[in-house]
Amino acid sequence: MEIERKYLVRELPGDLDSYPHTEIEQGYLCTSPTLRIRRMGDVFILTVKEHIVGSSTAIQNREEEFTMLRDSYERLKTKCDGNLVSKTRYRIPLAGGLTAELDIFHGVHQGLRIVEVEFPSVEAADTFTPPAWFGEDVSTDPRYRNSWLAHNS
């Protein structure tokens, strides 16, 4: 189970390149349920996600990931709907053992910056106080889902 909240970014943290980061390319084969392919460096992943409706503003998904070979990724990439989403993901430690995953988008979404935090429980997500560099909470706004971004440039 994936439980997360998503925010726009008010300002970038200082010394950004000192944090671990990777280039990501991803595309969508289907959005209900979500079938996503992703390249993170030299790792290729097929993800199946199904949204769970709950009373929290946190995003809740059942999620399964499967590693793939590069050739399989390349074949499936040609079958994706919409545009591929390209971004750099920075992993920034937060208080309480949490990690902010800061995505800085490239290509058709150049300039967009979104930060996500995954939580161990809905309660932890609901009581989270974001750091000052986080902006507006867009967890419930479908325009900031990567699958929406892939179909809208």
PEZI-V935962 format. One record per pair of residues at least 24 apart in sequence whose ideal C-beta (glycine too) atoms are under 8 Angstrom apart, sorted by the first residue. I is the first residue (numbers start at 1). J is the second residue. Records with the same first field share a line. If there is no record, write none. Layout:
I->J / J
//
This chain:
1->52 / 60 / 61 / 62 / 63
2->49 / 59 / 60 / 61 / 62 / 63 / 118
3->58 / 59 / 60 / 118 / 119 / 120 / 121 / 122 / 124 / 125
4->58 / 59 / 116 / 117 / 118 / 119 / 125 / 139
5->57 / 58 / 59 / 116 / 117 / 119 / 125 / 128 / 130 / 137 / 139
6->59 / 114 / 115 / 116 / 137 / 138 / 139 / 144
7->114 / 115 / 116 / 117 / 130 / 134 / 135 / 136 / 137 / 138 / 139
8->113 / 114 / 115 / 134 / 135 / 136 / 138 / 144
9->102 / 113 / 114 / 115 / 133 / 134 / 135
10->132 / 133 / 134 / 135
11->133
12->102 / 113 / 133
13->92 / 102 / 133
16->90 / 102
19->90 / 91 / 92
20->90 / 91
21->88 / 89 / 90 / 91
22->88 / 89
23->86 / 87 / 88
24->85 / 86 / 87 / 88 / 89 / 103
25->84 / 85 / 86
26->84 / 85 / 146 / 150
27->76 / 77 / 80 / 81 / 82 / 83 / 84 / 85 / 150
28->80 / 81 / 82 / 146 / 147 / 150 / 151
29->76 / 79 / 80 / 81
30->81
31->81 / 147
34->61 / 147
36->146 / 147
37->68 / 73 / 76 / 77 / 80
39->73
40->89
42->70
43->67
44->68 / 69 / 70 / 72 / 73
46->72 / 76
54->122
56->122 / 125 / 126
57->125 / 126 / 137 / 139 / 140
58->119 / 122 / 125 / 126 / 139
59->139 / 140
60->122
80->150
81->150 / 151
82->150 / 151 / 152
83->107 / 108 / 150 / 151 / 153
84->150
85->109 / 146 / 149 / 150
94->131
98->128
100->131 / 134
105->149
108->153
109->149 / 153
112->149
114->138 / 144
//
